Amino acid sequence: MQFRKDPKSGNELSVLGFGCMRFPRTLGIIDFKKTEDLILEAVKNGINYFDTAYLYAGSEETLGAILHKHKLRDKVYIATKLPHGKCRSYEDFDRLFSQQLEHLQTDYIDYYLIHNLSDMAIWEKLKDMGIESWINEKKAAGKIRQLGYSFHGMQKEFIGLLDAYDWDFCQIQYNYINVHHQAGMEGLKNAAARGLPVIVMEPLLGGRLASGLPKKALHVFKNMNKERSPAAWAFRWLWNQPEITLVLSGMNGMSQLQENIADANGSRSGMFSKEENALFDAVVDVFNESCRVPCTGCNYCMPCPQKVNIPGCFAAYNMSYSVGMFHGIIQYATSTAAFSQRSYSPVLCVKCGKCEKLCPQHISIMNSLEDVKKRMEPFWFRLIRSGMTRSRAKK
């Protein structure tokens, strides 16, 4: 197994981390024996970072039980997350954290994250509840060793959050399709430049980069290396980047685990040739062939006077065609902060035309935003958003 140093703590972390959200299940219940076999095989092969969360039903309890049963707690780093949506007061921080320690059968957490901290408004709300004092108390007592946040939001919010607190690490969604989505490559490099270890989640875009690629994209990969799988290419693209500390994978089968371990063992930063680097441009071009809006994400159209996230809207819209509506809607919801207090939806567009004057691709942005709105905001989507808005107004 390859390891990379966490520059904040000095910990040596395996480049492949075990994401515990997708433990194998039978009829919705985690299969303890299958999960136990996977975890033992992972530790045996050098994986030492396990990422779970309070909101992953049964995951903390299962991981804790297996580590305790086999006396592995001191051989691994546990990462879990505070569900801030369940916090209404300072006391809730302690209540939830105590439950997590009990679930995991431990008296400390190595890497503790604020789960899905997507914008500054959430952080300010947590600060008002006293979270900074609570963090300081837990770190002083050795209950929390490293404090970070996982992120699903807009890039500018990610950068703002980096400045808002002296974090020990961060966790972002990142893959070769999402270079300009959420934190993106710019966010990755910004965090790494500050000396933060960066944990990557969703390296396969929910499995789409392993089993859901367009046929033409598969041919591009096979022409370069017939033996290497699409998943291996996706992981290697990440490990090639020195700014990435480790990559999480939600492995729920032994063959999947063993393949990922083999790929991790043979990976180094800077390992790609010029031809291999160019390969991903070709694969992304295949995705772009199915794009309905030829937006390159250059951001010349930004900032929009009405705060519409124009590149984010188009990226999600295109993804709904190239990868699938499910992933497109998820990306759209995060790119536009659709369910937050301040949305960046195309609904806000007043057709001032400023963006079209600046677009180097000469895109008919105003008309295209209308197409985005029709496809990406179906009736049920607007209904959910309206319900959440009313709920917030009552509080």
C-alpha positions in Angstrom: 0.0 0.0 0.0 1.2 3.5 -0.8 0.9 6.2 1.9 0.9 10.0 1.9 1.6 12.2 4.8 -1.1 14.4 6.4 1.0 17.6 6.6 -1.1 18.9 9.6 -0.7 15.9 11.9 2.2 14.0 10.4 -0.1 10.8 10.1 0.8 8.4 7.3 -2.5 7.7 5.5 -3.1 5.0 3.0 -3.8 6.5 -0.4 -6.9 4.3 -0.6 -9.5 4.9 2.1 -12.5 2.8 2.9 -15.8 4.6 2.5 -18.3 3.0 4.8 -21.5 4.4 3.4 -22.0 1.4 1.0 -21.3 -1.5 3.3 -23.0 -4.7 1.8 -26.6 -5.0 2.8 -29.3 -7.7 2.6 -32.9 -6.5 2.6 -31.6 -3.1 3.7 -29.7 -4.4 6.7 -25.9 -4.3 6.8 -24.5 -7.8 6.3 -22.1 -8.1 9.2 -20.1 -11.1 8.0 -19.5 -9.7 4.5 -18.5 -6.3 6.0 -16.2 -8.0 8.5 -14.4 -9.9 5.8 -14.0 -6.7 3.7 -12.6 -4.7 6.7 -10.2 -7.4 7.7 -8.9 -7.8 4.1 -8.6 -4.0 3.9 -6.5 -3.7 7.1 -4.4 -6.7 6.1 -3.5 -4.9 2.9 -2.6 -1.6 4.5 -5.8 0.4 4.4 -5.8 2.5 7.6 -8.5 5.2 7.0 -12.2 4.4 7.5 -14.8 7.0 6.7 -18.3 6.7 8.2 -21.0 9.1 9.4 -23.9 9.4 11.9 -26.3 9.5 9.0 -25.1 6.3 7.3 -27.7 4.0 8.9 -25.9 1.3 11.0 -22.5 2.1 9.6 -20.9 3.5 12.7 -22.1 0.7 14.9 -20.9 -2.0 12.4 -17.5 -0.5 12.0 -17.1 0.0 15.7 -18.1 -3.6 16.5 -15.7 -5.1 13.9 -12.7 -2.9 15.0 -13.4 -3.8 18.7 -13.9 -7.5 18.0 -10.5 -7.8 16.3 -8.7 -5.2 18.4 -7.9 -3.0 15.5 -8.8 0.4 16.9 -5.3 1.5 17.4 -4.2 0.3 13.9 -6.6 2.6 12.0 -7.8 6.1 11.7 -11.6 6.6 12.1 -13.3 9.5 10.3 -16.9 10.3 11.1 -19.2 13.3 10.8 -21.4 15.7 12.8 -24.9 15.9 11.4 -25.3 19.6 11.8 -28.9 19.5 10.6 -29.8 17.8 13.8 -28.2 20.5 16.0 -30.4 23.2 17.5 -28.2 24.0 20.5 -24.7 23.6 22.0 -26.0 20.6 24.0 -26.8 18.8 20.7 -23.1 18.8 19.8 -22.3 16.8 22.9 -25.4 14.5 22.7 -24.6 13.5 19.1 -20.9 13.1 19.6 -21.4 10.9 22.7 -23.7 8.6 20.7 -21.0 8.4 17.9 -18.3 7.4 20.4 -20.7 4.7 21.8 -21.5 3.5 18.3 -17.8 3.3 17.4 -16.7 1.8 20.7 -14.0 4.4 21.1 -13.2 7.4 23.3 -11.8 9.6 20.5 -12.2 10.3 16.8 -9.1 10.7 14.6 -10.8 12.7 11.8 -14.0 14.5 12.7 -15.9 16.3 10.0 -18.8 18.7 9.9 -21.0 16.8 7.5 -22.0 18.6 4.2 -20.9 22.1 5.3 -22.0 23.6 2.0 -21.9 27.4 2.6 -20.9 30.2 5.0 -24.5 30.6 6.2 -24.5 27.2 7.8 -21.1 27.8 9.4 -22.3 31.2 10.9 -25.3 29.4 12.3 -23.1 26.8 14.0 -20.8 29.5 15.3 -23.8 31.2 16.9 -24.5 27.9 18.7 -21.0 27.9 20.1 -19.4 25.2 17.9 -15.9 26.8 18.0 -15.8 26.6 21.8 -17.1 23.0 21.6 -14.4 22.0 19.1 -11.7 23.6 21.3 -13.0 21.7 24.3 -13.0 18.4 22.6 -9.6 18.9 21.0 -8.1 19.9 24.3 -9.5 16.7 25.9 -8.1 14.6 23.0 -11.6 13.5 22.0 -11.2 15.0 18.5 -7.7 14.7 17.0 -8.3 16.4 13.6 -11.2 18.7 12.6 -12.5 19.2 9.1 -15.5 19.4 6.9 -17.0 17.6 3.9 -18.3 19.8 1.1 -21.1 19.8 -1.4 -21.6 23.3 -2.7 -20.4 26.1 -4.9 -16.6 26.7 -5.3 -16.7 30.3 -3.9 -18.3 28.9 -0.7 -15.6 26.3 -0.4 -12.9 29.0 -0.6 -14.8 31.1 1.9 -15.0 28.3 4.4 -11.3 27.6 4.1 -10.8 31.2 5.4 -13.4 30.9 8.1 -11.6 28.5 10.5 -8.2 26.9 11.1 -9.2 23.5 9.7 -7.0 20.4 9.9 -8.3 18.8 6.7 -11.2 18.9 4.2 -13.1 16.4 2.1 -14.4 17.1 -1.4 -16.2 15.4 -4.3 -13.7 15.3 -7.2 -13.2 13.2 -10.3 -12.1 13.8 -13.9 -15.7 14.8 -14.9 -16.1 17.2 -11.9 -13.0 19.3 -12.4 -15.0 22.5 -12.4 -17.9 21.3 -10.2 -18.3 22.0 -6.4 -14.8 22.7 -5.0 -13.2 21.5 -8.2 -9.5 21.6 -9.1 -9.2 25.2 -8.0 -10.5 24.4 -4.6 -8.2 21.3 -4.3 -5.2 23.4 -5.1 -6.2 26.2 -2.8 -6.7 23.8 0.1 -3.4 22.0 -0.6 -1.5 25.3 -0.8 -2.7 26.0 2.7 -1.1 22.8 3.9 -4.4 20.9 4.3 -4.7 17.2 3.6 -7.5 16.8 1.0 -9.7 13.7 1.1 -11.5 12.8 -2.1 -15.0 11.3 -2.2 -17.1 10.1 -5.2 -14.0 9.3 -7.3 -16.3 7.2 -9.6 -19.3 9.6 -9.6 -21.5 7.2 -7.8 -20.2 4.3 -10.0 -20.9 6.0 -13.3 -17.2 6.2 -14.2 -16.9 2.5 -13.6 -19.9 1.0 -15.3 -21.8 3.9 -16.9 -19.4 5.4 -19.4 -20.5 6.0 -23.0 -19.2 3.3 -25.4 -17.0 5.7 -27.2 -15.3 6.6 -23.9 -14.7 3.0 -23.2 -13.0 2.6 -26.5 -10.7 5.5 -25.8 -9.5 3.8 -22.6 -9.2 0.4 -24.2 -7.1 1.7 -27.0 -4.6 2.9 -24.5 -4.6 -0.2 -22.2 -6.8 -3.2 -22.8 -6.3 -4.6 -19.3 -7.0 -1.5 -17.2 -10.6 -1.0 -16.1 -12.4 2.4 -16.3 -12.5 2.5 -12.5 -8.7 2.0 -12.4 -8.3 4.9 -14.8 -10.4 7.1 -12.6 -8.5 6.3 -9.5 -5.1 6.7 -11.1 -6.1 10.1 -12.5 -6.7 11.1 -8.8 -3.5 9.5 -7.4 -1.5 11.2 -10.1 -2.2 14.5 -8.4 0.1 15.3 -5.5 -2.4 17.6 -3.8 -4.7 14.6 -3.0 -3.9 12.9 0.2 -6.2 9.9 -0.1 -9.2 8.7 -2.2 -12.2 7.1 -0.6 -14.0 4.2 -2.2 -17.3 2.7 -1.0 -16.2 -0.9 -1.6 -19.0 -3.5 -1.0 -17.5 -6.6 -2.7 -14.2 -8.5 -2.3 -13.2 -8.4 -6.0 -13.8 -4.6 -6.0 -11.7 -4.2 -2.9 -8.8 -6.3 -4.2 -8.8 -4.5 -7.6 -8.7 -1.1 -5.8 -5.9 -2.3 -3.6 -3.8 -3.5 -6.5 -4.3 -0.1 -8.3 -3.4 1.8 -5.2 -0.2 -0.3 -4.7 0.9 0.6 -8.2 0.1 4.3 -8.1 2.3 7.4 -7.6 1.8 11.1 -8.0 3.1 12.3 -11.3 3.1 8.8 -12.8 1.2 9.7 -16.0 2.8 10.2 -19.3 1.8 13.0 -21.6 -0.2 10.5 -23.6 -2.1 9.3 -20.5 -2.8 12.9 -19.4 -4.2 13.7 -22.9 -6.3 10.5 -22.7 -8.7 12.1 -20.2 -9.2 15.1 -22.4 -10.4 12.7 -25.1 -12.8 10.9 -22.7 -14.2 14.2 -21.4 -14.7 15.2 -25.1 -16.9 12.2 -25.5 -19.0 13.4 -22.6 -19.1 16.8 -24.2 -20.5 15.4 -27.4 -23.8 14.8 -25.6 -23.7 18.3 -24.1 -26.6 20.5 -25.0 -24.9 23.7 -24.1 -21.2 24.2 -25.2 -20.1 25.9 -21.9 -16.5 25.4 -21.0 -16.8 26.7 -17.5 -14.5 29.6 -18.2 -16.6 31.9 -15.9 -16.3 34.9 -18.2 -20.1 35.4 -17.7 -19.7 35.7 -13.9 -20.6 37.2 -11.6 -24.2 37.4 -12.6 -26.0 40.5 -11.2 -28.8 38.2 -10.0 -26.3 35.7 -8.5 -27.4 32.9 -11.0 -24.6 30.2 -11.1 -24.6 30.1 -14.9 -21.7 27.7 -15.5 -23.0 25.4 -12.7 -26.5 25.3 -14.2 -25.1 24.3 -17.6 -22.7 21.7 -16.2 -25.6 20.0 -14.4 -27.9 20.3 -17.4 -25.3 18.7 -19.7 -24.6 15.9 -17.1 -28.3 15.1 -17.1 -27.9 14.0 -20.7 -24.3 12.6 -20.7 -24.5 10.6 -17.4 -28.1 10.5 -16.4 -30.9 12.6 -15.0 -30.4 11.4 -11.4 -26.8 12.7 -11.2 -27.7 15.8 -13.2 -30.4 16.7 -10.7 -28.0 16.1 -7.7 -25.3 18.3 -9.4 -28.0 20.9 -10.2 -29.2 21.1 -6.6 -25.7 21.6 -5.2 -24.6 24.0 -8.0 -27.5 26.3 -7.4 -27.9 25.7 -3.7 -31.5 24.9 -4.5 -32.6 24.0 -1.0 -30.6 26.7 0.9 -31.8 30.0 2.1 -30.1 31.8 -0.9 -30.6 30.0 -4.2 -28.6 30.6 -7.4 -31.2 29.2 -9.7 -32.0 30.3 -13.3 -35.4 31.3 -11.9 -33.7 34.5 -10.8 -32.6 35.5 -14.3 -34.0 38.9 -15.4 -32.6 38.6 -18.9 -30.3 41.7 -18.6 -28.0 40.2 -21.2 -24.8 41.1 -19.5 -23.6 37.4 -19.6 -24.1 37.0 -23.3 -21.9 40.0 -24.1 -19.0 38.4 -22.2 -19.4 34.8 -23.4 -16.4 33.8 -25.6 -18.4 30.8 -26.8 -21.2 33.1 -28.0 -23.8 31.0 -26.2 -27.4 32.2 -26.1 -27.3 32.1 -22.3 -30.7 33.5 -21.6 -32.5 31.1 -23.8 -30.4 28.2 -22.6 -31.2 29.0 -19.0 -34.8 28.7 -19.9 -34.1 25.2 -21.2 -32.2 24.4 -18.0 -35.1 25.6 -15.8 -37.7 23.5 -17.7 -35.6 20.3 -17.5 -33.9 20.6 -14.2 -36.8 22.0 -12.1 -39.7 19.6 -12.6 -42.9 20.0 -10.6 -41.7 17.7 -7.7 -38.4 19.6 -7.4 -40.2 22.9 -7.1 -42.6 21.4 -4.6 -39.8 20.2 -2.3 -38.1 23.5 -2.5 -41.3 25.4 -1.7 -41.9 23.1 1.3 -38.4 23.6 2.7 -38.8 27.4 2.2 -42.1 27.4 4.2 -40.5 25.2 6.9 -37.6 27.6 7.3 -40.0 30.6 7.5 -41.8 29.1 10.4 -38.7 28.7 12.5 
